[in-house]
Amino acid sequence: MQTHTDTNNKILQTKLSVIVPTVGRNVELKELLQSLTALRDLDYYEILIIDQNKEIVLDSILQQFPNLYIKHY
């Protein structure tokens, strides 16, 4: 089981990985991330964004969700 730290440097075990491949779906990705912020026990989720866009367009969206544990590839 993978671990990560929260904003208080508490070590947390990841219980669920949400893998999101995306290309040209900026609005839909933002809506998904807004929905994920409503989850309980948010600290146990990791969100893996597999960015297939040709240009860097997701950084500004992902920065809007500092409470989510997001890995951007």
N, CA, C and O atoms as CSV, one atom per row, in Angstrom:
chain,resi,resn,atom,element,x,y,z
A,1,MET,N,N,0.846,-1.173,0.000
A,1,MET,CA,C,0.000,0.000,0.000
A,1,MET,C,C,0.891,1.236,0.000
A,1,MET,O,O,1.861,1.307,0.754
A,2,GLN,N,N,0.569,2.185,-0.826
A,2,GLN,CA,C,1.357,3.400,-0.959
A,2,GLN,C,C,1.001,4.393,0.149
A,2,GLN,O,O,-0.118,4.397,0.662
A,3,THR,N,N,1.967,5.224,0.504
A,3,THR,CA,C,1.734,6.247,1.521
A,3,THR,C,C,2.063,7.618,0.951
A,3,THR,O,O,2.822,7.749,-0.010
A,4,HIS,N,N,1.476,8.631,1.564
A,4,HIS,CA,C,1.818,10.023,1.266
A,4,HIS,C,C,1.570,10.833,2.529
A,4,HIS,O,O,1.025,10.316,3.505
A,5,THR,N,N,1.963,12.084,2.516
A,5,THR,CA,C,1.762,12.922,3.696
A,5,THR,C,C,0.714,13.985,3.407
A,5,THR,O,O,0.582,14.456,2.277
A,6,ASP,N,N,-0.031,14.353,4.447
A,6,ASP,CA,C,-1.026,15.414,4.293
A,6,ASP,C,C,-0.356,16.763,4.529
A,6,ASP,O,O,0.867,16.843,4.644
A,7,THR,N,N,-1.151,17.807,4.600
A,7,THR,CA,C,-0.594,19.155,4.757
A,7,THR,C,C,0.084,19.362,6.109
A,7,THR,O,O,0.858,20.303,6.278
A,8,ASN,N,N,-0.204,18.488,7.070
A,8,ASN,CA,C,0.433,18.573,8.388
A,8,ASN,C,C,1.566,17.570,8.538
A,8,ASN,O,O,2.018,17.300,9.650
A,9,ASN,N,N,2.026,17.014,7.417
A,9,ASN,CA,C,3.096,16.011,7.374
A,9,ASN,C,C,2.746,14.719,8.095
A,9,ASN,O,O,3.638,13.987,8.521
A,10,LYS,N,N,1.468,14.435,8.234
A,10,LYS,CA,C,1.017,13.168,8.789
A,10,LYS,C,C,1.073,12.127,7.675
A,10,LYS,O,O,0.591,12.372,6.569
A,11,ILE,N,N,1.665,10.960,7.965
A,11,ILE,CA,C,1.781,9.905,6.959
A,11,ILE,C,C,0.437,9.193,6.837
A,11,ILE,O,O,-0.147,8.758,7.830
A,12,LEU,N,N,-0.037,9.084,5.600
A,12,LEU,CA,C,-1.336,8.473,5.317
A,12,LEU,C,C,-1.164,7.329,4.332
A,12,LEU,O,O,-0.312,7.388,3.445
A,13,GLN,N,N,-1.969,6.295,4.486
A,13,GLN,CA,C,-1.968,5.196,3.537
A,13,GLN,C,C,-3.026,5.455,2.476
A,13,GLN,O,O,-4.167,5.791,2.794
A,14,THR,N,N,-2.646,5.298,1.228
A,14,THR,CA,C,-3.586,5.478,0.137
A,14,THR,C,C,-4.514,4.275,0.097
A,14,THR,O,O,-4.054,3.135,0.048
A,15,LYS,N,N,-5.812,4.523,0.116
A,15,LYS,CA,C,-6.793,3.453,0.036
A,15,LYS,C,C,-7.400,3.340,-1.349
A,15,LYS,O,O,-7.872,2.271,-1.736
A,16,LEU,N,N,-7.392,4.436,-2.100
A,16,LEU,CA,C,-7.979,4.420,-3.432
A,16,LEU,C,C,-7.202,5.353,-4.344
A,16,LEU,O,O,-6.942,6.506,-3.998
A,17,SER,N,N,-6.833,4.844,-5.515
A,17,SER,CA,C,-6.194,5.667,-6.543
A,17,SER,C,C,-7.212,5.885,-7.649
A,17,SER,O,O,-7.779,4.931,-8.182
A,18,VAL,N,N,-7.438,7.138,-7.986
A,18,VAL,CA,C,-8.325,7.502,-9.085
A,18,VAL,C,C,-7.430,7.889,-10.253
A,18,VAL,O,O,-6.704,8.881,-10.183
A,19,ILE,N,N,-7.481,7.101,-11.337
A,19,ILE,CA,C,-6.620,7.330,-12.487
A,19,ILE,C,C,-7.458,7.987,-13.578
A,19,ILE,O,O,-8.481,7.451,-14.006
A,20,VAL,N,N,-6.999,9.171,-14.022
A,20,VAL,CA,C,-7.770,9.963,-14.978
A,20,VAL,C,C,-6.902,10.292,-16.191
A,20,VAL,O,O,-6.114,11.237,-16.147
A,21,PRO,N,N,-7.040,9.515,-17.283
A,21,PRO,CA,C,-6.366,9.911,-18.517
A,21,PRO,C,C,-7.183,11.023,-19.172
A,21,PRO,O,O,-8.411,10.948,-19.217
A,22,THR,N,N,-6.512,12.045,-19.676
A,22,THR,CA,C,-7.267,13.160,-20.249
A,22,THR,C,C,-6.530,13.806,-21.411
A,22,THR,O,O,-5.303,13.907,-21.425
A,23,VAL,N,N,-7.318,14.236,-22.378
A,23,VAL,CA,C,-6.821,15.054,-23.487
A,23,VAL,C,C,-7.994,15.925,-23.950
A,23,VAL,O,O,-9.038,15.412,-24.352
A,24,GLY,N,N,-7.809,17.236,-23.890
A,24,GLY,CA,C,-8.828,18.168,-24.351
A,24,GLY,C,C,-10.108,18.170,-23.534
A,24,GLY,O,O,-11.168,18.506,-24.063
A,25,ARG,N,N,-10.043,17.813,-22.282
A,25,ARG,CA,C,-11.235,17.763,-21.430
A,25,ARG,C,C,-11.054,18.616,-20.184
A,25,ARG,O,O,-11.313,18.156,-19.072
A,26,ASN,N,N,-10.618,19.839,-20.360
A,26,ASN,CA,C,-10.306,20.711,-19.224
A,26,ASN,C,C,-11.518,20.987,-18.352
A,26,ASN,O,O,-11.423,20.916,-17.127
A,27,VAL,N,N,-12.644,21.298,-18.951
A,27,VAL,CA,C,-13.858,21.612,-18.188
A,27,VAL,C,C,-14.322,20.378,-17.418
A,27,VAL,O,O,-14.678,20.475,-16.243
A,28,GLU,N,N,-14.319,19.225,-18.074
A,28,GLU,CA,C,-14.756,17.990,-17.431
A,28,GLU,C,C,-13.819,17.593,-16.285
A,28,GLU,O,O,-14.273,17.105,-15.250
A,29,LEU,N,N,-12.511,17.803,-16.475
A,29,LEU,CA,C,-11.557,17.495,-15.415
A,29,LEU,C,C,-11.803,18.376,-14.200
A,29,LEU,O,O,-11.788,17.893,-13.068
A,30,LYS,N,N,-12.028,19.657,-14.426
A,30,LYS,CA,C,-12.307,20.565,-13.307
A,30,LYS,C,C,-13.576,20.141,-12.570
A,30,LYS,O,O,-13.608,20.172,-11.340
A,31,GLU,N,N,-14.612,19.747,-13.294
A,31,GLU,CA,C,-15.850,19.277,-12.664
A,31,GLU,C,C,-15.609,18.009,-11.844
A,31,GLU,O,O,-16.157,17.861,-10.752
A,32,LEU,N,N,-14.792,17.098,-12.369
A,32,LEU,CA,C,-14.461,15.880,-11.628
A,32,LEU,C,C,-13.742,16.222,-10.322
A,32,LEU,O,O,-14.091,15.698,-9.264
A,33,LEU,N,N,-12.750,17.090,-10.397
A,33,LEU,CA,C,-11.991,17.455,-9.199
A,33,LEU,C,C,-12.876,18.172,-8.179
A,33,LEU,O,O,-12.709,17.981,-6.974
A,34,GLN,N,N,-13.809,18.988,-8.648
A,34,GLN,CA,C,-14.753,19.627,-7.733
A,34,GLN,C,C,-15.602,18.577,-7.031
A,34,GLN,O,O,-15.876,18.702,-5.837
A,35,SER,N,N,-16.016,17.557,-7.746
A,35,SER,CA,C,-16.802,16.477,-7.144
A,35,SER,C,C,-15.986,15.695,-6.120
A,35,SER,O,O,-16.495,15.327,-5.061
A,36,LEU,N,N,-14.727,15.444,-6.439
A,36,LEU,CA,C,-13.881,14.669,-5.528
A,36,LEU,C,C,-13.624,15.404,-4.214
A,36,LEU,O,O,-13.381,14.762,-3.192
A,37,THR,N,N,-13.673,16.719,-4.222
A,37,THR,CA,C,-13.446,17.459,-2.977
A,37,THR,C,C,-14.558,17.210,-1.962
A,37,THR,O,O,-14.375,17.477,-0.774
A,38,ALA,N,N,-15.703,16.707,-2.408
A,38,ALA,CA,C,-16.818,16.431,-1.504
A,38,ALA,C,C,-16.696,15.068,-0.817
A,38,ALA,O,O,-17.510,14.749,0.050
A,39,LEU,N,N,-15.712,14.269,-1.180
A,39,LEU,CA,C,-15.568,12.941,-0.587
A,39,LEU,C,C,-15.156,13.018,0.871
A,39,LEU,O,O,-14.407,13.907,1.277
A,40,ARG,N,N,-15.650,12.084,1.641
A,40,ARG,CA,C,-15.203,11.951,3.033
A,40,ARG,C,C,-13.836,11.278,3.031
A,40,ARG,O,O,-13.476,10.594,2.073
A,41,ASP,N,N,-13.086,11.472,4.092
A,41,ASP,CA,C,-11.757,10.861,4.230
A,41,ASP,C,C,-10.891,11.137,3.006
A,41,ASP,O,O,-10.241,10.237,2.476
A,42,LEU,N,N,-10.891,12.365,2.575
A,42,LEU,CA,C,-10.183,12.784,1.379
A,42,LEU,C,C,-8.696,12.459,1.437
A,42,LEU,O,O,-8.061,12.276,0.398
A,43,ASP,N,N,-8.143,12.388,2.628
A,43,ASP,CA,C,-6.714,12.143,2.777
A,43,ASP,C,C,-6.286,10.763,2.297
A,43,ASP,O,O,-5.097,10.530,2.084
A,44,TYR,N,N,-7.220,9.855,2.126
A,44,TYR,CA,C,-6.868,8.486,1.740
A,44,TYR,C,C,-6.981,8.241,0.241
A,44,TYR,O,O,-6.849,7.104,-0.211
A,45,TYR,N,N,-7.222,9.287,-0.529
A,45,TYR,CA,C,-7.354,9.184,-1.976
A,45,TYR,C,C,-6.173,9.852,-2.655
A,45,TYR,O,O,-5.675,10.882,-2.202
A,46,GLU,N,N,-5.737,9.251,-3.743
A,46,GLU,CA,C,-4.769,9.914,-4.604
A,46,GLU,C,C,-5.376,9.973,-5.994
A,46,GLU,O,O,-6.071,9.051,-6.421
A,47,ILE,N,N,-5.111,11.045,-6.683
A,47,ILE,CA,C,-5.649,11.242,-8.019
A,47,ILE,C,C,-4.471,11.336,-8.977
A,47,ILE,O,O,-3.621,12.217,-8.850
A,48,LEU,N,N,-4.431,10.430,-9.925
A,48,LEU,CA,C,-3.357,10.384,-10.904
A,48,LEU,C,C,-3.891,10.921,-12.224
A,48,LEU,O,O,-4.742,10.295,-12.854
A,49,ILE,N,N,-3.398,12.065,-12.635
A,49,ILE,CA,C,-3.819,12.694,-13.884
A,49,ILE,C,C,-2.804,12.325,-14.961
A,49,ILE,O,O,-1.640,12.720,-14.886
A,50,ILE,N,N,-3.245,11.573,-15.956
A,50,ILE,CA,C,-2.388,11.209,-17.078
A,50,ILE,C,C,-2.704,12.194,-18.200
A,50,ILE,O,O,-3.669,12.021,-18.945
A,51,ASP,N,N,-1.887,13.209,-18.304
A,51,ASP,CA,C,-2.118,14.342,-19.206
A,51,ASP,C,C,-1.589,14.005,-20.598
A,51,ASP,O,O,-0.385,13.832,-20.790
A,52,GLN,N,N,-2.498,13.913,-21.560
A,52,GLN,CA,C,-2.109,13.601,-22.934
A,52,GLN,C,C,-2.259,14.811,-23.856
A,52,GLN,O,O,-2.243,14.675,-25.079
A,53,ASN,N,N,-2.401,15.984,-23.264
A,53,ASN,CA,C,-2.473,17.214,-24.051
A,53,ASN,C,C,-1.102,17.526,-24.634
A,53,ASN,O,O,-0.079,17.232,-24.016
A,54,LYS,N,N,-1.081,18.117,-25.815
A,54,LYS,CA,C,0.187,18.478,-26.458
A,54,LYS,C,C,0.827,19.687,-25.792
A,54,LYS,O,O,2.049,19.836,-25.817
A,55,GLU,N,N,0.011,20.552,-25.197
A,55,GLU,CA,C,0.510,21.739,-24.519
A,55,GLU,C,C,0.202,21.659,-23.028
A,55,GLU,O,O,-0.668,20.899,-22.603
A,56,ILE,N,N,0.914,22.441,-22.253
A,56,ILE,CA,C,0.684,22.481,-20.808
A,56,ILE,C,C,-0.536,23.355,-20.553
A,56,ILE,O,O,-0.462,24.581,-20.639
A,57,VAL,N,N,-1.661,22.714,-20.237
A,57,VAL,CA,C,-2.896,23.469,-20.007
A,57,VAL,C,C,-3.555,23.129,-18.670
A,57,VAL,O,O,-4.468,23.833,-18.237
A,58,LEU,N,N,-3.109,22.071,-18.019
A,58,LEU,CA,C,-3.803,21.623,-16.810
A,58,LEU,C,C,-3.268,22.223,-15.518
A,58,LEU,O,O,-3.966,22.211,-14.504
A,59,ASP,N,N,-2.060,22.742,-15.530
A,59,ASP,CA,C,-1.466,23.250,-14.290
A,59,ASP,C,C,-2.359,24.272,-13.587
A,59,ASP,O,O,-2.527,24.217,-12.369
A,60,SER,N,N,-2.924,25.195,-14.345
A,60,SER,CA,C,-3.762,26.229,-13.723
A,60,SER,C,C,-5.029,25.631,-13.111
A,60,SER,O,O,-5.544,26.154,-12.123
A,61,ILE,N,N,-5.527,24.555,-13.682
A,61,ILE,CA,C,-6.707,23.881,-13.109
A,61,ILE,C,C,-6.314,23.127,-11.846
A,61,ILE,O,O,-6.984,23.243,-10.819
A,62,LEU,N,N,-5.242,22.362,-11.914
A,62,LEU,CA,C,-4.831,21.535,-10.779
A,62,LEU,C,C,-4.455,22.380,-9.567
A,62,LEU,O,O,-4.656,21.949,-8.431
A,63,GLN,N,N,-3.916,23.571,-9.787
A,63,GLN,CA,C,-3.538,24.445,-8.675
A,63,GLN,C,C,-4.745,24.940,-7.886
A,63,GLN,O,O,-4.592,25.421,-6.763
A,64,GLN,N,N,-5.919,24.831,-8.447
A,64,GLN,CA,C,-7.140,25.264,-7.766
A,64,GLN,C,C,-7.609,24.262,-6.706
A,64,GLN,O,O,-8.573,24.527,-5.987
A,65,PHE,N,N,-6.927,23.106,-6.607
A,65,PHE,CA,C,-7.350,22.052,-5.702
A,65,PHE,C,C,-6.201,21.617,-4.786
A,65,PHE,O,O,-5.746,20.476,-4.865
A,66,PRO,N,N,-5.734,22.517,-3.923
A,66,PRO,CA,C,-4.594,22.180,-3.060
A,66,PRO,C,C,-4.928,21.124,-2.003
A,66,PRO,O,O,-4.018,20.518,-1.439
A,67,ASN,N,N,-6.198,20.896,-1.728
A,67,ASN,CA,C,-6.579,19.909,-0.718
A,67,ASN,C,C,-6.615,18.490,-1.265
A,67,ASN,O,O,-6.750,17.537,-0.498
A,68,LEU,N,N,-6.497,18.337,-2.574
A,68,LEU,CA,C,-6.481,17.011,-3.177
A,68,LEU,C,C,-5.032,16.565,-3.380
A,68,LEU,O,O,-4.164,17.372,-3.712
A,69,TYR,N,N,-4.786,15.281,-3.178
A,69,TYR,CA,C,-3.459,14.722,-3.416
A,69,TYR,C,C,-3.414,14.296,-4.881
A,69,TYR,O,O,-3.880,13.213,-5.235
A,70,ILE,N,N,-2.847,15.162,-5.736
A,70,ILE,CA,C,-2.839,14.958,-7.177
A,70,ILE,C,C,-1.410,14.738,-7.648
A,70,ILE,O,O,-0.489,15.470,-7.285
A,71,LYS,N,N,-1.255,13.702,-8.472
A,71,LYS,CA,C,0.011,13.479,-9.180
A,71,LYS,C,C,-0.288,13.698,-10.656
A,71,LYS,O,O,-1.205,13.095,-11.214
A,72,HIS,N,N,0.491,14.562,-11.275
A,72,HIS,CA,C,0.262,14.967,-12.666
A,72,HIS,C,C,1.376,14.415,-13.533
A,72,HIS,O,O,2.544,14.767,-13.369
A,73,TYR,N,N,1.001,13.550,-14.455
A,73,TYR,CA,C,1.988,12.929,-15.358
A,73,TYR,C,C,1.738,13.374,-16.770
A,73,TYR,O,O,2.457,12.966,-17.682
